Amino acid sequence: MVGVAIPNRYWKVSSLDGTVITTATLYENLWMSCATDSTGVHNCREFPSLLALSGYIQASRALMIAAVVCGTFGVLATLIGMQCSKAAGDNEILKGRIAGTGGAFFLLQGFCTMISISWYAANITQVFFDPLYPGQKYEIGEGLYIGWASGVLSICGGACLMCSCKLGTKEKTSYYQPTRETIYSASASRRDGRFELYTQEVEQDQTSKTRWKDTQLYIRGVINVIMESGRRRGLSSVLSSLSLLCVVLDLQLDGVLGATPVEIEHHLEMGRKLLAAGQLAEALSHYHSAVEGDSKNYLTYYKRAAVFLAMGKSKSALPDLTQAIQLKPDFLAARLQRGNILLKQGSTQEAREDFQAVLKRSPDHEEAHDQLHKTEELEVLQEEAHKAHHRGDYITTVQVLEKVIELSPWDPESRELRAECYIRLGDPRKAIMDLTPATRLRADNRAGFLKLSQLHYSLGEHHDSLNQVRECLKLDQDDKECFAHYKQVKKLSKQLDSAEELISEQRYQEAIEKYESVMRTEPNVAFYTNKAKERICFCLVKMKSAEEAVDICSEAHQREPQNIYILRDRAEAYILLQEYEKAVEDYQEAREFDQENQEIREGLDRAQKLLKQSRKRDYYKILGVSRSANKQEIIKAYRKLAQQWHPDNFQSEADKKEAEKKFIDIASAKEVLTDPEMRQKFDAGEDPLDPENQQGGGGGGGREWPFGFNPFEGGNFHFKFHYN
């Protein structure tokens, strides 16, 4: 279980909520730092330096390795001390002591494991509950629980073994008597406290079965020597002898457990077939096995390099090509392939050496001649680009670097230089296009990820900025610049997302407050201030705060004159203020910038209808209410005006006629604005009481009472109005 706990990646775990990446999980162990997200993408990075690690991690590593070593010795000693084992003969007392020694090793293993795991966990909890700690905080992962369980089991098992030891008197040890295949002799020297082991081979069969049998006999003889030494000198001699046993086992088992030539040939054949079928990952696995089985065969390295190149992993292919060349210096195909990779990486000096080596052995090699010429051309272009950049001629630098990148597309330095030129020329979009592949071409390119994040941030792409700075922190979570930028981007991104969510929930006043916080968080980047004012303008229009909306929208329009959404929102504010001519002007200006926008075209049509309608009858103006007035406000205004303009309040015939027209308009306005369907038609620019808009058409002009009935004309009807 200790062996399971050590490689387990989840010693400490931390989850980060995001926006584009919904959930990102960071986790670490003693050897590496990893990250995964909800899409299933995993990225791991081994700690680059041992001495740069924290002290508790170094100590935990040492203790866990010691625990594994002690556990290994404990297993060996326990197996030897078992009653069914013949390794120590029939001496029960000696077997008991050996088993007791195994128990001691298990106890040491348990104590080392518990100290390491508990120390690591204590550091996690200390950081987690520290309110002033600026870095990423973690929680205890499953690897620590496995470690604790293994430590407890090791201590319990060791205690049981030590308690079951037989501590009787010494008995004569029955040594192993060698067979005719191999003769072993051992002698212990009391003078210097060491023993010497002599081995003489008499006969040996070349088959694997005979070799394994010889190895077993050899190990038994060595164990007997170690046990006799332990009987004579005690536990200290046993411990020193066990180290020799490990060396012997390593030397003997190396040849026994290695892959046979038949197995290696099988892996090579399977790798070739899978490579031809396009199954690159499976082919690579077989080539790995072939290389492990025969590390002296240059062709296995070369074939594995070919698979790496087919997978687009040129960096992984280079070591294999180098190894193939070291094993066979006159292997021209490997030299040519390595030269091509180095040329594409921009390493002209190393590439030239490979091409020259090929031409030295094969002077008529056309491809080597061509590639050598490209190498020389690349060196000239690189020098020319750096000179142009040094004198500040960025346009010329970009033009030269285009040719350089054509010859060396895997050279991150050229792309980074061109990105710098694009930034100087005020074109951050193109700089991003160069920096994005450059970050993948370097193993630890934290500066590149930080620069990418800053460029996205300056363009208002806060989600992309957050993703890039997270990539920087995956490489080193303690990077101060990346962490400081991450906190700023995270805070701003959270505010922007929260404001948009509030708008979707129609909580406009809270959204305005959030956007005001955005402007306070980032006052130096114009994009976020412009964005905040645009959205505040939109919220004010939705809240029917027309006058304030016009002021904010006008300020935002000065900052972004071609923003059609600001023009749209200001036009809607003008409509609320019944200033239809200005609304039409704003919609027309917005349409000039985007003639295909359906929302702008519909808004312009509606504003033009409202303008035309306002020149006829405007029921809102008749009642003196705003377009956002509710039904209660409309009825209240109607009662007040009806009482004021009732014809019975006037004596002269001319005043009665004028009051009657006013009263008809007031009643019509009340009828239209209190009916939701008729009001919706009127707001869309259509007068529901206009005879021209009625189905069937016809009819003369003039104003009429609703339903064609006028209580003030004809008939023998008399009405008396009572007002509350």
C-alpha positions in Angstrom: 0.0 0.0 0.0 3.0 2.3 0.5 3.9 1.7 -3.1 0.4 2.7 -4.1 0.4 5.9 -2.0 3.7 7.2 -3.3 2.7 7.5 -7.0 -0.8 8.6 -6.2 -1.2 12.1 -7.6 -3.9 13.3 -5.1 -1.9 14.1 -2.0 -3.5 17.5 -1.9 -6.4 18.8 -4.0 -7.9 22.2 -4.7 -10.9 23.0 -6.9 -11.2 26.4 -8.6 -14.5 27.5 -10.1 -14.2 29.3 -13.4 -16.4 30.7 -16.2 -15.2 29.3 -19.5 -13.6 26.3 -17.8 -16.5 25.5 -15.5 -14.3 23.7 -12.9 -10.5 23.4 -12.8 -9.0 21.0 -10.2 -5.4 21.4 -9.1 -3.6 18.5 -7.3 -0.1 17.6 -6.3 2.0 14.8 -4.8 5.7 14.5 -3.9 6.8 14.4 -7.5 4.6 16.6 -9.7 1.8 19.2 -9.9 -1.2 18.5 -12.1 -4.4 20.2 -13.3 -7.6 19.0 -14.9 -10.8 20.6 -16.0 -14.4 19.5 -16.6 -13.6 18.7 -20.2 -11.3 15.9 -19.1 -8.0 17.6 -20.1 -5.1 16.6 -17.8 -1.8 18.5 -17.6 1.0 17.4 -15.3 4.4 19.0 -14.6 7.2 17.4 -12.7 9.0 19.5 -10.1 12.1 20.8 -12.0 14.5 21.0 -9.1 15.0 19.0 -6.0 16.9 21.6 -4.0 14.3 24.3 -4.9 11.5 22.3 -3.2 10.2 23.0 0.3 12.0 21.3 3.1 8.9 19.2 4.2 8.6 17.8 0.6 12.2 16.8 0.5 11.9 15.1 3.9 8.7 13.4 3.0 10.3 12.0 -0.2 13.2 10.6 1.8 11.0 9.1 4.5 8.7 7.4 1.9 11.6 6.0 0.0 13.0 4.7 3.3 9.6 3.2 4.0 9.7 1.3 0.7 13.2 0.0 1.3 12.3 -1.1 4.8 9.1 -2.8 3.5 11.1 -4.6 0.8 13.6 -6.0 3.4 10.7 -6.9 5.6 9.0 -8.9 2.9 12.2 -10.7 2.1 13.0 -11.5 5.7 9.4 -12.6 6.4 9.4 -14.9 3.4 12.6 -16.5 4.5 11.4 -16.9 8.1 8.2 -18.7 7.1 8.0 -22.3 8.3 7.2 -23.5 4.8 10.4 -21.9 3.5 13.5 -24.0 3.0 15.8 -21.1 2.7 17.1 -21.3 6.3 16.9 -25.1 6.6 15.1 -26.7 9.5 16.3 -24.3 12.2 13.1 -23.0 13.7 14.8 -20.6 16.1 16.7 -19.0 13.3 13.6 -18.7 11.2 11.8 -17.1 14.1 14.6 -14.5 14.5 14.5 -13.8 10.7 10.8 -13.3 10.9 11.3 -11.0 13.9 13.8 -9.0 11.8 11.2 -8.7 9.1 8.7 -7.4 11.8 11.3 -4.8 12.8 11.6 -3.6 9.2 7.8 -3.4 8.9 7.7 -1.3 12.1 10.3 1.0 10.6 8.3 1.2 7.4 5.1 2.1 9.3 6.8 4.8 11.4 8.5 6.4 8.3 5.2 6.4 6.5 3.2 7.9 9.3 5.8 10.6 9.9 6.0 11.5 6.2 2.2 11.5 5.7 1.4 13.4 8.9 4.1 16.0 8.3 2.7 16.6 4.8 -0.9 16.8 6.0 0.1 19.2 8.8 1.6 21.6 6.3 -1.7 21.5 4.2 -3.9 22.3 7.2 -1.5 25.0 8.4 -1.7 26.8 5.1 -5.4 26.2 4.7 -6.3 27.9 8.0 -3.8 30.8 7.5 -5.9 33.8 6.5 -2.8 35.8 5.4 -1.4 33.1 3.0 -1.5 34.6 -0.5 -1.0 31.4 -2.6 -3.4 28.6 -3.6 -4.8 26.6 -0.7 -5.3 22.8 -0.8 -7.2 20.1 1.0 -6.1 16.6 2.0 -6.3 14.2 -0.9 -6.9 10.5 -1.1 -3.2 9.7 -1.4 -2.7 10.7 2.3 -5.5 8.5 3.5 -4.0 5.5 1.6 -0.6 6.4 3.3 -2.1 6.5 6.8 -3.9 3.2 6.2 -0.6 1.6 4.9 1.3 2.9 7.9 -1.1 1.5 10.4 -1.2 -1.9 8.7 2.6 -1.9 8.6 2.9 -1.2 12.3 0.3 -3.8 13.2 1.9 -6.4 11.0 5.4 -5.7 12.3 4.2 -5.9 15.9 2.6 -9.3 15.2 5.7 -10.7 13.6 8.0 -9.5 16.5 5.6 -11.0 19.1 5.6 -14.4 17.3 9.4 -14.8 17.2 11.0 -17.9 18.8 13.7 -16.7 21.2 15.1 -20.2 22.2 18.7 -21.3 22.4 21.1 -21.3 19.5 20.9 -24.2 17.2 23.4 -25.4 14.6 22.5 -23.9 11.3 21.9 -26.3 8.4 23.6 -24.8 5.5 22.6 -25.3 1.9 24.7 -27.9 0.2 25.4 -26.9 -3.4 24.5 -29.2 -6.3 26.7 -30.1 -9.2 25.5 -27.1 -11.2 27.1 -24.5 -9.0 29.5 -24.5 -6.0 29.2 -21.7 -3.5 31.7 -21.1 -0.6 31.7 -18.4 2.0 34.1 -17.4 4.7 33.7 -14.7 7.3 36.7 -12.7 8.5 36.5 -11.7 12.2 39.6 -9.4 11.8 38.0 -6.7 9.6 34.3 -7.4 10.3 33.6 -8.2 6.7 32.9 -11.4 4.7 33.9 -12.5 1.3 31.9 -14.5 -1.1 33.5 -16.6 -3.7 31.6 -18.2 -6.6 32.8 -20.8 -9.0 30.7 -21.9 -11.9 31.1 -25.6 -12.9 28.3 -26.1 -15.4 25.6 -23.8 -16.8 22.8 -24.4 -19.2 21.9 -21.5 -21.6 18.2 -21.9 -21.4 16.1 -19.5 -19.3 14.9 -22.3 -17.1 18.4 -23.4 -16.1 19.5 -19.8 -15.6 16.6 -19.1 -13.2 17.3 -22.3 -11.3 21.0 -21.3 -10.9 19.9 -17.9 -9.7 17.6 -19.5 -7.1 20.4 -21.7 -5.8 22.8 -18.7 -5.7 20.3 -16.6 -3.7 19.8 -19.4 -1.2 23.5 -19.7 -0.7 23.9 -15.9 -0.2 21.0 -15.9 2.3 22.5 -18.7 4.3 25.8 -16.7 4.6 23.9 -13.7 5.7 21.9 -15.6 8.3 25.1 -17.3 9.7 26.7 -13.9 9.9 23.7 -12.5 11.7 23.7 -15.4 14.2 27.3 -14.7 15.0 27.4 -10.9 15.0 23.8 -9.8 15.5 21.4 -7.5 13.7 24.0 -4.9 12.6 25.7 -7.5 10.5 22.4 -8.6 8.9 21.6 -5.1 7.9 25.0 -4.6 6.2 24.7 -8.0 4.5 21.3 -7.2 3.1 22.7 -4.4 1.1 25.0 -6.9 -0.6 22.0 -9.1 -1.3 20.3 -6.3 -3.1 23.3 -5.8 -5.4 23.6 -9.6 -6.0 19.9 -9.8 -6.9 20.2 -6.8 -9.2 23.1 -8.4 -11.1 21.6 -11.9 -11.3 18.0 -10.9 -12.2 19.0 -8.3 -14.8 19.7 -11.0 -17.4 16.9 -13.4 -16.3 14.0 -11.0 -16.4 15.1 -9.1 -19.6 13.1 -9.5 -22.8 14.2 -12.2 -25.2 15.1 -11.5 -28.8 11.9 -13.1 -30.0 9.8 -10.8 -27.8 11.7 -7.8 -29.0 11.2 -8.8 -32.6 7.5 -9.2 -31.9 7.3 -5.7 -30.5 9.1 -4.3 -33.5 6.8 -6.1 -35.9 3.6 -5.0 -34.1 4.9 -1.4 -33.9 5.5 -1.5 -37.7 2.0 -2.8 -38.4 0.3 -0.4 -36.1 2.2 2.5 -37.5 1.2 1.6 -41.0 -2.4 1.4 -39.8 -2.2 4.9 -38.3 -2.6 3.6 -34.6 0.2 5.8 -33.4 -0.3 5.5 -29.6 -0.4 1.7 -29.7 2.6 1.6 -32.0 4.5 3.8 -29.6 3.8 1.5 -26.7 5.3 -1.5 -28.6 8.4 0.6 -29.5 8.8 1.5 -25.9 8.9 -2.1 -25.0 11.4 -2.9 -27.7 13.7 -0.1 -26.5 13.5 -1.3 -22.9 14.2 -4.9 -24.0 17.2 -3.9 -26.2 18.7 -0.6 -25.4 21.7 -1.2 -27.7 19.8 -1.4 -31.0 20.0 1.9 -32.9 17.1 0.9 -35.2 14.6 0.7 -32.3 15.4 4.2 -31.3 15.1 5.4 -34.9 11.7 3.7 -35.4 10.4 5.1 -32.1 11.6 8.6 -33.2 9.6 8.1 -36.5 6.5 7.5 -34.4 7.1 10.6 -32.3 7.4 12.6 -35.5 4.2 11.2 -36.9 2.5 12.3 -33.7 4.0 15.8 -34.0 6.3 15.4 -31.0 9.6 16.5 -32.5 11.0 17.3 -29.0 10.5 13.7 -28.0 12.0 12.4 -31.2 15.3 14.3 -30.8 16.7 12.2 -27.9 15.9 9.0 -29.7 17.7 10.2 -32.9 20.6 11.4 -30.8 20.8 7.9 -29.2 20.6 6.2 -32.5 23.5 8.3 -33.8 25.6 7.6 -30.7 25.1 3.9 -31.2 25.8 4.1 -34.9 27.7 7.3 -35.9 27.5 6.5 -39.6 23.7 6.3 -39.6 23.0 9.0 -42.2 19.2 8.8 -42.1 19.1 9.6 -38.4 21.6 12.5 -38.9 19.5 13.9 -41.7 16.3 13.7 -39.8 17.8 15.3 -36.7 19.2 18.1 -38.9 15.8 18.8 -40.3 14.3 19.0 -36.9 17.0 21.3 -35.6 16.6 23.5 -38.7 12.9 23.9 -38.1 13.6 24.7 -34.4 16.0 27.5 -35.6 19.2 25.8 -34.2 21.3 26.5 -37.3 24.7 25.6 -35.9 23.7 22.1 -34.8 21.7 21.6 -38.0 24.7 22.6 -40.1 26.9 20.1 -38.3 24.5 17.2 -39.0 24.2 18.1 -42.7 27.9 18.5 -43.1 28.4 15.1 -41.5 26.0 13.6 -44.0 27.8 15.2 -46.9 31.2 14.1 -45.6 30.2 10.5 -45.9 27.9 11.0 -49.0 29.0 14.1 -50.9 26.3 13.7 -53.6 23.4 13.7 -51.1 20.9 16.2 -52.7 18.7 16.6 -49.7 21.6 17.4 -47.4 22.9 20.0 -49.9 19.4 21.6 -50.1 19.0 21.7 -46.3 22.5 23.0 -45.8 21.7 25.9 -48.2 18.5 26.6 -46.3 20.5 26.6 -43.0 22.9 29.2 -44.4 20.0 31.3 -45.7 18.2 31.1 -42.3 21.3 32.4 -40.5 21.5 35.4 -42.9 17.8 36.2 -42.4 18.0 35.9 -38.6 20.9 38.3 -38.5 19.0 40.7 -40.7 15.9 40.6 -38.6 17.8 41.3 -35.4 19.6 44.3 -37.0 16.3 45.8 -38.2 14.7 45.3 -34.8 17.7 46.9 -33.1 17.4 50.1 -35.2 13.6 50.2 -34.5 12.4 49.3 -38.0 9.6 47.0 -36.9 7.9 46.8 -40.3 11.1 45.5 -42.0 11.6 43.1 -39.0 8.2 41.6 -39.5 8.7 41.2 -43.2 12.1 39.4 -42.7 10.7 37.3 -39.8 7.9 36.0 -42.1 10.7 34.3 -44.2 12.5 33.1 -41.1 9.3 31.4 -39.8 8.7 29.8 -43.1 12.1 28.0 -42.7 11.9 27.5 -38.9 8.3 27.2 -37.9 9.2 25.6 -34.6 11.4 28.4 -33.5 9.7 30.2 -30.5 12.3 33.0 -30.5 11.3 34.2 -34.0 7.6 34.2 -33.2 8.2 36.0 -29.9 10.2 38.7 -31.7 7.6 39.2 -34.3 4.9 39.4 -31.6 6.9 42.1 -30.0 7.0 44.0 -33.3 3.3 43.7 -33.8 2.7 45.1 -30.3 5.0 48.0 -31.1 3.0 48.6 -34.3 -0.3 48.5 -32.4 -1.7 45.2 -33.7 -2.1 43.0 -30.6 -4.3 40.5 -32.4 -1.5 39.4 -34.6 0.8 39.3 -31.6 -1.6 36.9 -30.0 -1.5 34.7 -33.1 2.3 34.4 -32.8 2.5 34.0 -29.0 -0.1 31.2 -28.8 2.1 28.6 -30.7 5.2 30.0 -29.0 3.9 29.0 -25.6 3.7 25.4 -26.8 7.2 25.4 -28.3 8.9 26.1 -24.9 8.7 23.7 -22.0 8.3 26.3 -19.3 7.1 29.5 -21.0 5.4 31.3 -18.1 6.4 34.7 -19.5 4.7 33.8 -22.8 1.4 32.8 -21.0 1.5 35.9 -18.9 2.1 38.1 -22.0 -0.8 36.4 -23.8 -3.1 36.9 -20.8 -2.2 40.6 -20.6 -2.9 41.1 -24.3 -6.3 39.4 -24.1 -7.0 41.5 -21.0 -6.2 44.7 -22.8 -8.6 43.7 -25.6 -11.4 43.1 -23.1 -11.3 39.3 -23.5 -11.2 38.5 -19.8 -12.2 34.9 -20.2 -9.3 34.1 -22.5 -7.0 36.2 -20.3 -8.1 34.1 -17.3 -7.4 30.8 -19.2 -3.9 31.9 -20.2 -2.8 33.1 -16.7 -4.1 29.8 -15.3 -1.7 28.0 -17.7 1.1 30.1 -16.2 0.1 29.0 -12.7 0.0 25.4 -13.7 3.7 25.6 -14.5 4.4 27.4 -11.2 1.6 28.2 -8.8 4.0 30.5 -6.7 4.9 32.7 -9.7 4.3 36.2 -8.2 3.6 38.1 -11.5 1.2 35.5 -12.7 -0.6 35.2 -9.4 -1.0 39.0 -9.0 -2.4 39.2 -12.6 -4.6 36.2 -11.9 -6.2 37.9 -8.9 -6.9 41.0 -10.9 -8.4 39.2 -13.9 -10.4 36.8 -11.7 -11.9 39.7 -9.7 -12.9 41.6 -12.8 -14.2 38.6 -14.7 -16.3 37.7 -11.7 -17.8 41.2 -11.6 -18.6 41.2 -15.3 -20.2 37.8 -15.3 -22.2 38.6 -12.2 -23.5 41.9 -13.8 -24.6 40.1 -17.0 -26.4 37.5 -14.9 -28.2 40.2 -13.0 -29.3 41.7 -16.4 -30.6 38.4 -17.5 -32.6 38.2 -14.3 -33.9 41.8 -14.9 -32.3 43.1 -11.7 -31.1 46.2 -13.5 -30.3 48.4 -10.5 -28.0 45.8 -9.0 -26.4 45.3 -12.4 -25.6 49.0 -12.6 -23.9 48.8 -9.2 -21.8 45.9 -10.5 -20.7 47.8 -13.5 -19.8 50.8 -11.4 -17.6 48.3 -9.4 -16.0 47.2 -12.7 -15.0 50.8 -13.5 -13.4 51.1 -10.0 -11.6 47.8 -10.3 -10.0 48.6 -13.7 -9.9 52.3 -14.4 -6.8 52.1 -16.7 -8.2 49.9 -19.5 -10.6 51.9 -21.7 -12.5 48.9 -22.9 -13.9 48.0 -19.5 -15.0 51.6 -18.8 -16.7 51.8 -22.2 -18.3 48.4 -21.7 -19.6 49.4 -18.3 -21.1 52.7 -19.5 -22.8 50.9 -22.5 -24.4 48.4 -20.2 -25.4 51.0 -17.6 -27.1 52.9 -20.5 -29.0 49.7 -21.4 -30.1 49.1 -17.8 -31.4 52.7 -17.4 -33.5 52.4 -20.6 -35.0 49.1 -19.2 -35.7 50.9 -15.9 -37.5 53.7 -17.9 -35.1 56.3 -16.5 -35.0 58.1 -19.8 -33.3 61.4 -18.9 -30.5 59.7 -17.0 -30.1 57.2 -19.8 -29.7 59.9 -22.4 -26.9 61.5 -20.4 -25.0 58.2 -19.9 -25.6 57.0 -23.4 -24.3 60.3 -24.8 -21.2 60.0 -22.7 -20.7 56.5 -23.9 -21.3 57.6 -27.5 -18.5 60.1 -27.3 -16.1 57.4 -26.2 -17.3 54.9 -28.9 -19.0 56.8 -31.8 -19.5 53.7 -33.9 -21.1 51.5 -31.2 -24.5 50.6 -32.6 -25.8 49.3 -29.3 -25.2 52.7 -27.6 -27.1 54.4 -30.4 -29.9 51.9 -30.2 -30.2 52.4 -26.4 -30.1 56.2 -26.7 -32.8 56.1 -29.4 -35.0 54.0 -27.1 -34.4 56.6 -24.3 -35.5 59.4 -26.7 -38.7 57.4 -27.5 -39.5 57.3 -23.8 -39.1 61.1 -23.8 -41.3 61.3 -26.9 -38.5 62.9 -28.8 -39.1 60.8 -31.9 -37.0 62.9 -34.4 -33.8 62.3 -32.3 -34.7 58.6 -32.0 -35.0 58.4 -35.8 -31.6 60.1 -36.2 -29.9 57.7 -33.8 -31.3 54.7 -35.5 -30.4 56.0 -38.9 -26.8 56.6 -37.7 -26.6 53.1 -36.3 -27.9 51.6 -39.6 -25.1 53.3 -41.5 -22.6 51.3 -39.4 -24.5 48.0 -39.7 -27.1 47.8 -42.5 -27.7 44.1 -41.9 -28.7 44.3 -38.3 -32.4 43.3 -38.1 -32.9 44.8 -34.6 -31.7 48.2 -35.9 -34.0 48.1 -38.9 -37.0 47.2 -36.8 -36.2 49.9 -34.3 -35.9 52.5 -37.1 -39.3 51.5 -38.6 -40.9 51.8 -35.2 -39.4 55.2 -34.5 -40.5 56.5 -37.9 -44.1 55.3 -37.2 -44.1 56.9 -33.8 -42.8 60.2 -35.3 -45.6 60.1 -37.9 -48.1 59.2 -35.2 -47.0 62.1 -33.0 -47.9 64.5 -35.7 -51.5 63.2 -35.5 -52.7 62.2 -32.1 -50.5 61.2 -29.2 -52.7 59.8 -26.5 -49.9 60.0 -23.9 -49.6 63.8 -24.5 -53.4 64.1 -24.4 -53.5 62.7 -20.9 -50.1 64.3 -20.0 -48.5 61.0 -18.9 -45.3 59.3 -19.8 -45.1 56.2 -22.1 -44.1 54.2 -19.0 -47.2 55.2 -17.0 -49.2 52.4 -15.5 -53.0 51.9 -15.6 -53.7 53.6 -12.3 -51.8 56.7 -13.4 -53.6 56.8 -16.7 -57.1 56.6 -15.0 -56.1 59.3 -12.5 -55.0 61.6 -15.3 -58.2 60.8 -17.2 -60.5 61.7 -14.3 -58.7 65.0 -13.7 -58.9 66.1 -17.4 -62.4 64.8 -17.8 -63.6 66.9 -14.9 -61.7 69.9 -16.3 -62.9 69.7 -19.9 -66.4 68.5 -19.4 -68.7 70.6 -21.8 -71.2 71.4 -18.9 -68.4 73.5 -17.3 -68.6 76.0 -20.2 -71.4 78.6 -21.0 -70.6 79.9 -24.5 -71.3 77.8 -27.5 -67.8 78.1 -28.9 -66.2 77.0 -25.6 -68.6 74.1 -25.5 -67.5 73.0 -28.9 -63.8 73.2 -28.0 -64.4 71.4 -24.7 -66.3 68.7 -26.5 -63.4 68.0 -28.9 -61.0 67.9 -25.9 -63.3 65.6 -24.0 -63.5 63.2 -27.0 -59.7 63.1 -27.2 -59.4 62.4 -23.5 -61.9 59.6 -23.6 -60.2 58.1 -26.7 -56.8 58.2 -25.0 -58.2 56.6 -21.9 -59.8 53.8 -23.9 -56.6 53.0 -25.9 -54.2 53.3 -23.0 -56.2 51.2 -20.6 -56.6 48.3 -23.0 -53.4 46.3 -23.2 -53.9 45.1 -26.8 -54.8 48.6 -28.1 -51.9 50.2 -26.2 -49.5 47.7 -27.6 -50.6 48.6 -31.1 -50.3 52.3 -30.3 -46.8 51.8 -28.9 -45.8 50.0 -32.1 -46.8 53.1 -34.1 -50.4 52.2 -35.1 -53.4 54.1 -34.0 -56.1 51.6 -33.2 -58.9 54.3 -33.5 -57.7 55.6 -36.8 -60.3 54.6 -39.5 -57.4 54.2 -42.0 -56.0 51.4 -39.9 -59.3 49.6 -39.4 -60.0 46.5 -41.5 -62.4 47.3 -44.3 -61.0 50.8 -44.6 -63.3 53.6 -45.7 -64.8 56.3 -43.6 -64.1 59.9 -43.5 -61.8 61.8 -41.2 -62.5 63.6 -38.1 -62.5 62.5 -34.5 -65.3 60.2 -33.3 -66.5 58.9 -30.0 -65.6 55.3 -29.3 -68.1 52.9 -30.7 -69.6 55.7 -32.9 -71.6 57.1 -30.0 -71.6 60.8 -29.0 -73.6 61.6 -25.8 -73.6 65.3 -26.7 -75.4 65.0 -30.0 -79.1 64.2 -30.8 -81.5 62.0 -29.0 -83.6 62.6 -26.0 -80.9 61.4 -23.6 -79.6 63.5 -20.7 -76.6 62.6 -18.6 -75.5 63.9 -15.3 -71.9 63.3 -14.2 -70.9 62.8 -10.6 -67.2 63.1 -9.6 -65.7 61.7 -6.4 
